[in-house]
Amino acid sequence: MNSILTDHLHSSLTVFPSATLTLALLFECWVVFYRQSTMRLVVLVLVTVGTLGVIAAFVSGYVAAEGADRFFLVPDEAISTHHETGRFLLFGSIAMCGLWWIARFAKVKAEVFQCCARVLLVVVVGLCAYTAFLGGELVQHYGAGVHATGAVINSSTAQGANQ
């Protein structure tokens, strides 16, 4: 299962929820500060689509983890930390999306659900940024999922022989 599609699927899918959930937060700030209730549907759509993106990115992470240390040694602890924050992000975004839908159709205490949904949106956007940071560290520091060229492989083999 080592094709270009599967090798780069996870990194491509992680950008989508980061963008949509951040946009949802910005539009919700617009709604709160400028009393633009017409934008609430846009926020609901962005939160829903962003949550679906989080689910897709989380599932694709399992495929990415299989080939993470194909060329370079990636510590299991670094991958498991990234996975754990991804899991918090997954469950947090599902809960947040549920709260947005409940707030949309609630007859009683809709403001309470809306407030909780807003707080969770801020937390989820923060988790999204932190999870992306950890994923970037996996690539930058450990070479997770990076393809080594023949020159790199020959150079590292030569260095190993010299020591």
C-alpha positions in Angstrom: 0.0 0.0 0.0 2.9 2.3 -0.8 1.6 4.7 -3.4 1.8 8.4 -3.8 -1.9 8.7 -2.8 -1.5 6.8 0.5 1.9 8.4 1.3 0.6 11.9 1.2 -3.1 11.4 2.1 -2.8 12.2 5.8 -0.8 15.4 5.3 -3.3 16.6 2.7 -6.3 15.8 4.8 -5.0 17.5 7.9 -5.0 20.9 6.3 -8.8 20.8 5.6 -10.2 20.7 9.1 -7.5 23.2 10.3 -8.8 25.7 7.7 -12.5 25.0 8.1 -12.6 25.1 11.9 -10.4 28.2 12.0 -12.8 29.9 9.6 -15.7 28.7 11.7 -14.1 30.4 14.7 -13.6 33.6 12.8 -17.1 33.7 11.5 -18.5 33.0 15.0 -16.5 36.0 16.3 -18.2 38.0 13.5 -21.6 36.7 14.6 -20.9 37.6 18.3 -19.4 41.0 17.7 -21.5 42.3 14.8 -24.8 40.5 15.7 -24.9 38.9 12.3 -27.3 36.0 12.9 -27.4 35.2 9.1 -23.8 33.8 9.4 -24.9 31.2 12.0 -25.8 28.7 9.3 -22.3 29.3 7.7 -20.7 28.5 11.0 -22.8 25.4 11.5 -21.8 24.1 8.0 -18.1 24.9 8.6 -18.2 23.1 12.0 -19.9 20.1 10.5 -17.6 19.8 7.4 -14.6 20.5 9.6 -15.6 17.7 11.9 -15.9 15.3 9.0 -12.5 16.4 7.9 -11.1 15.6 11.4 -12.6 12.1 11.2 -11.0 11.6 7.7 -7.6 12.9 8.9 -7.7 10.7 12.0 -8.5 7.6 10.0 -5.8 8.4 7.4 -3.3 8.7 10.2 -3.4 5.0 10.7 -2.3 4.5 7.1 0.4 7.2 7.6 1.7 5.5 10.8 2.3 2.3 8.9 4.9 3.9 6.7 6.2 6.6 9.0 9.5 4.9 9.7 10.1 3.3 6.3 13.3 5.3 5.7 14.1 7.0 9.0 13.8 5.8 12.6 10.8 7.5 14.2 10.3 6.9 18.0 7.1 5.3 19.0 6.6 7.8 21.8 6.5 10.7 19.3 3.9 8.9 17.1 1.8 7.9 20.1 1.8 11.5 21.5 0.6 12.8 18.1 -2.0 10.0 18.0 -3.3 10.9 21.5 -3.7 14.5 20.7 -5.4 13.5 17.5 -7.8 11.4 19.5 -8.6 14.3 21.8 -9.2 16.4 18.7 -11.5 13.7 17.2 -13.7 13.3 20.2 -13.7 17.0 21.0 -14.7 18.0 17.5 -17.5 15.4 17.5 -18.8 16.7 20.8 -18.5 20.3 19.6 -20.4 19.5 16.4 -23.1 17.8 18.4 -23.4 20.9 20.6 -23.7 23.2 17.6 -26.6 21.1 16.2 -28.3 20.9 19.6 -28.0 24.7 20.0 -29.4 25.2 16.5 -32.6 23.2 17.2 -33.0 23.5 21.0 -36.2 24.9 22.3 -35.0 25.4 25.8 -31.6 26.6 27.0 -30.3 27.2 23.5 -28.0 29.9 24.8 -26.3 27.5 27.2 -25.6 25.0 24.4 -24.4 27.8 22.2 -22.0 29.0 24.8 -20.6 25.5 25.4 -20.2 25.0 21.7 -18.3 28.3 21.4 -15.9 27.3 24.2 -15.4 23.8 22.6 -14.8 25.5 19.2 -11.9 27.5 20.7 -10.5 24.3 22.4 -10.8 22.3 19.2 -9.1 24.9 17.1 -6.3 25.0 19.6 -6.1 21.2 19.6 -6.0 21.2 15.8 -3.1 23.6 15.8 -1.2 21.6 18.5 -1.8 18.3 16.7 -0.6 19.8 13.4 2.5 21.1 15.3 3.2 17.6 16.6 2.8 16.1 13.1 5.2 18.7 11.7 7.7 17.8 14.3 7.4 14.1 13.3 8.3 15.1 9.8 10.9 17.8 10.6 12.8 16.1 13.4 12.4 12.4 12.7 11.7 12.3 8.9 8.3 10.5 9.4 6.9 9.6 6.0 9.8 11.3 4.1 11.2 9.4 1.2 15.0 9.1 1.2 16.7 9.4 -2.2 19.5 7.1 -3.3 22.1 9.8 -2.3 20.8 9.9 1.2 20.7 6.2 1.6 24.2 5.8 0.2 25.5 8.6 2.4 24.0 7.2 5.6 25.4 3.7 4.7 28.8 5.2 4.1 28.7 7.1 7.4 27.7 3.9 9.2 30.6 2.0 7.7 33.1 4.8 8.7 32.1 4.6 12.4 
